[in-house]
Amino acid sequence: MSKDIGIDLGTANVLIHVKGKGVVLDEPSVVAIDNDAKRVLAVGEDARRMVGRTPGNIVAIRPLRDGVIADFDVTETMMKYFIDRVGGKSWYSHPRILICAPTNITSVEQKSIREAAERSGAKEVFMEEEPKAAAIGAGMDIFEPSGNMVVDIGGGTTDVAVLSMGDIVTSSSIKIAGDKFDSAIIKYIKGKYKLLIGERTAEDIKIGVGTVHPSGRVAEMDIRGRDMVSGLPLTITITSKEIQEALFDSVTTIVAGAKSVLERTPPELSADIIDRGVILTGGGALLHGLDELLAEELHVPVLIAEDPMHCVVKGTGIMLDNLDKAIKKRF
């Protein structure tokens, strides 16, 4: 009677796949709490709208940082809310949950994710590595004896992995992804223009005019913030070239991480990757010019997955269909 649920527990977004229904939820990983009354006011998109716009007694918390749980109780509250919302738990049944996590998380971090899921009402909890789910969700056949490389750029982490025979051969998890891109933009504008902007504005800039390739798009955008000198609101114009400068260090680290994974890959699998190319998944795959930059630096074709933001959660859906086989194989 119980449902099988796949969860992409991301730093920026939580996505849920219910077996037989597909992807039923895609909400920001944000919880708004009233500190005075000690109660939850909003979860997901409603809470995200409050970020940077709340009075002192209300805080909008992002309980996951760098792909791991930073606030256990708030994460548990958020997961309970989302599981209840998709009808996963009822008085007569508890779901089996498959959760995706970054490749290099510690056993302590893994245990905290598992416990949060169990306390949210799960009957059984299974954990899978994010790049594996992303590769499956992107349509790669990772169960063949051939090399497949995926770069999954989420909100908190970038996971790079080479897969073959259904498992990860070499991998790296870098704590630089969408959130760090936003922070780099905030820091750059603060340093150059003495203008304070919020996370929401930084994300709008990244999506609107951001690029990481020298011959990328040429665009400009008017942004508003608070002048650090006068303390008054101020509007400035920012260009794509400036955002390329702002993101240079972060993107260089991701390129170096991808190179190190390729350097550790057996030569036969490297030859397959030259033929098949590298697949980019996650929200960060949509960063303008990133595919071209990686292709130039790695000397292999780089392709953006179809619907990159949903690759991991789609992968959990395919894994759920084969969950009983996987359990039999494991035990």
C-alpha positions in Angstrom: 0.0 0.0 0.0 2.9 2.4 0.6 4.2 4.7 -2.1 7.8 4.9 -3.4 9.1 8.4 -3.4 12.3 9.8 -5.0 13.7 13.0 -3.5 16.4 15.3 -4.9 17.2 17.1 -1.7 19.0 20.1 -3.1 20.6 23.1 -1.5 18.5 25.4 -3.7 15.5 23.3 -4.5 13.7 20.1 -3.4 12.2 18.0 -6.1 10.0 15.0 -5.5 9.1 12.1 -7.8 6.2 9.8 -6.8 6.2 6.4 -8.5 3.5 6.2 -11.1 2.9 10.0 -11.1 6.2 11.5 -12.1 7.7 14.7 -10.8 5.0 16.2 -8.5 6.9 18.9 -6.6 9.6 21.4 -7.4 10.0 24.0 -4.6 12.9 26.2 -3.2 14.6 24.7 -0.1 13.6 27.6 2.2 11.6 27.7 5.5 10.3 30.9 7.1 10.1 30.8 10.9 8.6 33.2 13.4 11.2 33.3 16.2 8.9 34.9 18.7 6.1 32.4 18.3 8.5 29.5 17.5 6.4 28.3 14.6 6.8 27.7 10.9 5.2 30.4 8.7 5.9 29.2 5.2 7.8 26.5 3.3 9.1 26.5 -0.3 8.1 29.2 -2.8 6.1 31.2 -0.2 9.2 31.3 2.1 11.5 32.2 -0.7 9.5 35.3 -1.5 10.3 36.4 2.1 14.1 36.1 1.8 15.7 39.5 2.6 12.2 41.1 3.1 11.2 40.1 6.6 10.9 42.0 9.9 13.4 41.1 12.7 11.3 38.3 14.3 10.8 36.4 11.1 13.8 34.6 9.5 13.8 32.8 6.1 16.2 29.8 6.6 17.9 27.7 3.9 18.5 24.5 6.0 20.9 22.9 3.5 24.3 24.4 2.7 26.9 23.0 0.3 24.7 19.9 -0.3 24.5 18.9 3.3 22.2 19.6 6.2 23.1 22.7 8.2 20.0 22.8 10.3 18.6 19.3 11.1 15.3 20.3 12.8 14.4 22.8 10.0 15.3 20.2 7.3 13.1 17.6 9.0 10.2 20.1 9.1 10.6 21.0 5.5 10.8 17.3 4.4 7.7 16.4 6.4 5.8 19.3 4.9 6.7 18.3 1.3 6.1 14.6 1.8 2.7 15.3 3.3 1.9 17.7 0.5 2.5 15.1 -2.2 0.4 12.6 -0.2 3.3 10.4 0.5 2.4 9.5 4.1 -1.0 8.5 5.5 -2.2 6.9 8.7 -2.1 3.4 7.1 1.1 3.6 5.1 4.6 5.0 5.1 6.6 5.5 1.9 9.9 4.0 0.9 12.2 7.0 0.1 15.2 7.2 -2.3 17.3 10.3 -1.6 20.2 11.6 -3.7 23.3 13.1 -2.0 26.6 14.5 -3.3 29.4 11.9 -3.9 31.9 12.9 -1.2 29.6 13.5 1.8 30.8 12.0 5.1 29.1 9.1 6.9 27.9 11.6 9.6 26.3 13.8 6.9 24.8 10.7 5.3 23.4 9.6 8.6 21.8 13.0 9.3 20.0 12.9 5.8 18.8 9.4 6.5 17.5 10.3 10.0 15.7 13.4 8.7 13.9 11.2 6.1 13.1 8.5 8.7 11.6 11.1 11.1 9.6 12.6 8.2 7.7 9.4 8.1 9.7 7.0 5.8 9.3 3.3 6.2 12.7 2.6 4.5 15.3 5.0 3.3 17.7 4.3 0.4 20.5 6.7 -0.6 22.1 7.1 -4.0 24.8 9.4 -5.4 23.6 12.4 -7.3 25.8 12.1 -10.4 24.5 8.5 -10.9 20.9 9.7 -10.7 21.7 12.7 -12.9 23.3 10.5 -15.6 20.3 8.1 -15.6 17.9 11.0 -15.7 19.8 12.5 -18.6 19.3 9.3 -20.6 22.8 7.9 -20.4 23.1 4.1 -20.3 25.5 3.8 -17.4 25.1 0.0 -17.1 27.2 -0.8 -20.2 30.9 -1.4 -19.9 31.7 2.0 -21.4 32.7 5.4 -20.0 30.1 8.1 -19.4 31.0 11.5 -17.8 28.5 13.8 -16.1 29.0 17.2 -14.5 26.1 18.0 -12.2 26.1 21.7 -11.1 23.5 22.2 -8.4 23.0 25.0 -5.8 25.6 23.9 -3.2 27.9 21.4 -4.9 29.2 20.5 -8.3 29.6 16.7 -8.7 31.8 15.4 -11.5 31.8 11.6 -12.2 32.8 9.0 -14.7 30.5 6.0 -14.7 30.7 2.5 -16.1 28.9 -0.8 -15.4 26.3 1.0 -13.3 28.7 2.5 -10.9 31.1 5.5 -10.3 34.7 4.9 -11.4 36.2 8.3 -10.6 34.5 11.3 -9.1 34.9 14.6 -7.3 32.5 16.8 -5.3 33.3 20.5 -5.4 31.6 22.9 -3.0 31.3 25.6 -5.6 28.0 25.8 -7.6 25.0 28.1 -8.0 25.1 29.7 -4.5 28.8 30.5 -4.8 28.2 32.1 -8.2 25.6 34.4 -6.6 28.0 35.2 -3.7 30.8 36.0 -6.2 28.5 38.5 -8.0 27.5 40.2 -4.7 31.1 40.5 -3.7 32.2 41.9 -7.2 29.4 44.6 -7.2 30.2 45.5 -3.6 33.9 45.9 -4.4 33.6 47.7 -7.7 30.5 49.9 -7.2 30.2 50.0 -3.3 26.6 48.8 -3.9 24.9 46.2 -1.7 22.6 43.8 -3.4 20.7 40.7 -2.2 20.8 37.0 -3.2 17.6 37.4 -5.3 19.1 40.2 -7.4 22.4 38.3 -7.8 20.5 35.3 -9.2 18.6 37.6 -11.6 21.9 39.0 -12.8 23.4 35.5 -13.3 20.4 34.4 -15.3 19.8 37.7 -17.2 23.2 38.7 -18.3 25.7 36.2 -16.9 28.3 34.5 -19.1 31.6 32.6 -18.4 33.0 32.4 -21.9 35.1 35.3 -23.3 33.1 35.3 -26.5 29.8 34.8 -24.7 26.8 37.0 -24.9 26.9 40.8 -24.8 24.1 42.2 -22.6 23.5 44.7 -19.9 21.0 45.1 -17.1 19.9 47.8 -14.7 20.1 46.7 -11.1 19.1 48.4 -7.8 20.7 48.2 -4.4 21.8 50.3 -1.5 24.7 52.7 -1.9 27.3 51.9 0.9 28.5 55.5 0.8 25.2 57.5 1.0 23.0 54.6 2.4 20.4 55.5 -0.2 18.9 53.3 -3.0 20.9 53.5 -6.2 20.5 52.1 -9.8 23.5 51.0 -11.8 24.0 49.2 -15.1 26.0 45.9 -15.1 27.4 44.1 -18.2 28.0 40.5 -19.2 31.7 41.1 -19.3 31.7 42.2 -15.7 29.8 39.0 -14.6 32.4 36.9 -16.5 35.1 38.6 -14.4 33.1 38.0 -11.2 32.6 34.3 -11.9 36.1 33.6 -13.3 37.6 32.1 -10.1 34.6 29.9 -9.3 34.4 28.5 -12.9 38.1 27.9 -13.0 37.8 25.7 -9.9 35.0 23.6 -11.6 37.1 23.2 -14.7 40.1 22.1 -12.6 37.8 19.6 -10.8 36.6 18.1 -14.1 40.2 17.9 -15.4 41.4 16.0 -12.3 38.6 13.5 -12.7 39.5 12.9 -16.3 43.2 12.6 -15.4 42.3 9.8 -12.9 40.1 7.9 -15.5 41.3 4.7 -17.0 42.4 5.3 -20.7 39.8 3.0 -22.2 37.0 4.9 -20.5 38.7 8.2 -21.5 38.5 7.1 -25.2 34.7 6.5 -24.8 34.2 10.0 -23.3 35.9 11.5 -26.4 33.2 9.7 -28.5 30.2 10.3 -26.2 31.1 13.7 -24.7 30.4 15.1 -21.3 26.8 15.7 -20.2 26.0 18.8 -18.1 23.1 18.6 -15.6 21.7 20.7 -12.8 20.6 24.3 -12.8 24.2 25.5 -13.2 24.3 23.8 -16.6 22.2 26.7 -17.9 24.9 29.2 -17.1 25.7 30.9 -20.4 28.9 29.8 -22.1 29.8 27.1 -19.6 29.4 24.2 -22.1 31.7 26.0 -24.6 34.3 26.8 -21.9 34.4 23.2 -20.6 34.7 21.8 -24.2 37.7 24.1 -24.9 39.4 23.2 -21.6 38.8 19.4 -21.6 39.1 18.9 -25.3 36.0 16.7 -25.5 32.5 17.5 -26.7 30.2 19.0 -23.9 26.4 18.8 -24.2 23.7 20.2 -22.0 21.1 17.6 -20.9 17.5 18.1 -21.9 15.7 19.7 -18.9 19.0 19.7 -16.8 17.3 20.9 -13.6 15.1 17.7 -13.4 17.8 15.2 -14.4 18.5 14.0 -10.8 14.8 13.7 -9.8 14.0 11.9 -13.1 16.9 9.5 -12.4 15.4 8.7 -9.0 12.1 7.9 -10.7 13.8 5.4 -13.0 15.7 3.9 -10.0 12.4 3.6 -8.1 11.0 1.4 -10.9 14.0 -0.9 -10.4 14.2 -0.5 -6.6 13.2 -4.1 -5.8 15.8 -5.5 -8.2 18.5 -3.2 -6.6 17.6 -4.3 -3.1 17.8 -8.0 -4.1 21.2 -7.3 -5.8 22.5 -5.5 -2.7 21.4 -8.0 -0.1 
